[in-house]
Amino acid sequence: MSKSYNPEQEFSRRTLMAGVGGGIVWAGLVARLFQLQILEGEKYDELANENHIKLELAPPRRGRILDRFGKPLASHRRAGRVTVIPEQLNDPAATIASIGSLIDLSDTQVTRVLEDIQRARRRRAAFLPVIVANELTYEDFARMNVHAVELPGVQVEMALTRSYPRGRDFAHVLGYVARASQDDLQRLTEGKTADEAETIDRMFRHPDMRTGRQGMERFAEEWLRGKPGFHKLVTNAAGRVIDQIPDDRLAPEPGKDLFVTIDMDLQRVAIERFEGESGAAVVLDVETGDVLAMVSTPAFDPNDFVNGISGHDYALLRDDTRAPLYPRAHGGVYPPGSTFKIVVATAALETGAIKPTDRVHCNGYYHFGNRTWHCWKHGGHGSMDLHSGIRGSCDVYFYEVARRTGAQAIADTARKFGFGEAWSLGMTGARGGLVPDPEWKLRARKEPWFEGETLNFGIGQGQLGVTPLQLALMTARVASDGAALKPTLIGLGPKDPDKHVLDAPLDPKVIELMQSGMYGVTSEAGGTALRSGDLGLGGPRMAGKSGTAQVRRISQAERDSGIRKGLNIERELRDHALFVAYAPADNPKYACAIVVEHGESGSGAAAPLARDILAYAIRTNSGRRPAWTQSASVVAPADDEEAPA
């Protein structure tokens, strides 16, 4: 007999099975939840955050450039600007037109912005902002802020921009920064790994990034640049940034400050003394070789290049007859005129071609072959020895000295003083000039050297070309008794690029005679710059050498009828005025070289500038230590960051 069916037992069994099954399902759900929320919670938090958190490249703050006492020469300031995010624009042309109805945009700006937007999209960089307008006025900044919420993809913000507080004063030393061009990117990524090159390329696509184009800004690019980081931004469903999450781990690393050896105040005094004339001035510390002033005037304002200079404005600079883009102090090549007689005399004495007591009679001219060379003093100087020849700058005396010495010996001695060397010191545009000799002429001109050329060489004319920096180096070597000299422009920063040191031996006894002659120029009767020797400091005097360099050949007919000078001839045909000096004469601290273009007279136009500049250096620099040798507390404070102007 079969077992009878019990409904209650069957229900209990099924309930148990259902309960066990349900328990297993719930256990699985709990385990999965534990895995998702506890074991893998951080992973999924990050994935979720990616849906509304965006990492935006944060460019580093560029390091400042400071003078020897910590005063900023290149820093930063705050300025208002408008940018657009290309990927958030449905109709770029309409958006830019709307912006143009609120602030003034030129046709050139509109065209440039639309081209930048298209370029960003082609490069798959549409997430990066494109600058529409910089340097907003207070009114424009406020107006754009009010209406920005109505314009998707438009951002109005305060941004740091590179600033050069002294404007033109240091343009040729510092150079300037600008948006990186394709050529810049190629230069910046040269020699880098693929990953490094990609990082650099991406960084310089950012609208806030700038690269050095000239001068110290270019030479010290890696020192000043820093390393990029990221901003962690919170966005809404439309992609608009609604918040920023601080994260120190992602912060950019700022660039390092660079100290130059120049004294900003001394530089300003030197520029003011030029009073609008074109020319150059270089001041050196005789003991250390530090460059204390490096003036090229006129100059350009580097602030004009930071956000891009217009083609029209650049053409005005390029075509200006006074050449403000020309770095005269270290790249300007001039005939040194009579300042070069120091080199000629040194060569003659060191080779034994003359003795200090040898005399030459000057009656105003010098016959050699079938030509006549003239002295600057009509009627002549009379009988001249070495000391009086330097003091009165007698051309006839130095014609004879140069002839006895020979071109090769003069050229060799010139190189001992630093001529022929392109001293960049970290700047762009440096030139070495030319120290001609027989070998050079045979190689360059396929012609032999003529002895008549040696006579021109002897008074600093002919093919000879030097820079004001080289003249200052020559003077510093004389002032330091011929000691070795290493010129430098970098106080604290990347390694100085110039490895050359002026250490070729110079006979101290010969140098002492040069010092005596230069003192005679400024302090003895018959000296060509006697009126400028007194520094006005109650005792100390300067020693120097004047020079006047011809820029045209004077014909015999003009000599017979009277040489035209001053206002009687066009400015560009007037002689250059030069003067080299050191001070105090009895205990030299500073050396300088001055070139006043078309200034006519070295003693009249250039010597007073040298006197005033050296006097200021003695009054203000003696005993002051450079900022980079002191505690951090003496270094200039953080930059003043200005609001829109």
Secondary structure, DSSP 8 states (H G I E B T S, - for coil): ------HHHHHHHHHHHHHHHHHHHHHHHHHHHHIIIIISHHHHHHHHHTTTEEEEEE------EE-TTS-EEEEEEEEEEEEE-GGG-S-HHHHHHHHHTTS---HHHHHHHHHHHHHHHHTT-TTS-EEEE-S--HHHHHHHHHHGGGSTTEEEEEEEEEE-TTGGGGHHHH--EE---HHHHHHHHTT--HHHHHHHHHHHHSTT--EE-SHHHHHTHHHHH-B-EEEEEEE-TT--EEEEE--GGG--B----EEES--HHHHHHHHHHHTT--EEEEEEETTT-BEEEEEEES---THHHHT---HHHHHHHHH-TT-TT--HHHH--B--GGGGHHHHHHHHHHHTS--TT--EEESSEEEETTEEEE-SSTT--EEE-HHHHHHHT-HHHHHHHHHHH-HHHHHHHHHHTTTT----TT-SS----B---HHHHHHHHS----HHHHHHHHTT-TT-BB-HHHHHHHHHHHHTTT--B--B-EEESS--S----B-----HHHHHHHHHHHHHHHHSTT-TTGGG-B-SSSS-B-EEEEEEE-SS---HHHHHH----GGGS-GGGS-EEEEEEEESTTS--EEEEEEETT-S-IIIIIHHHHHHHHHHHHHHHTT---GGGS-GGGS--S-------
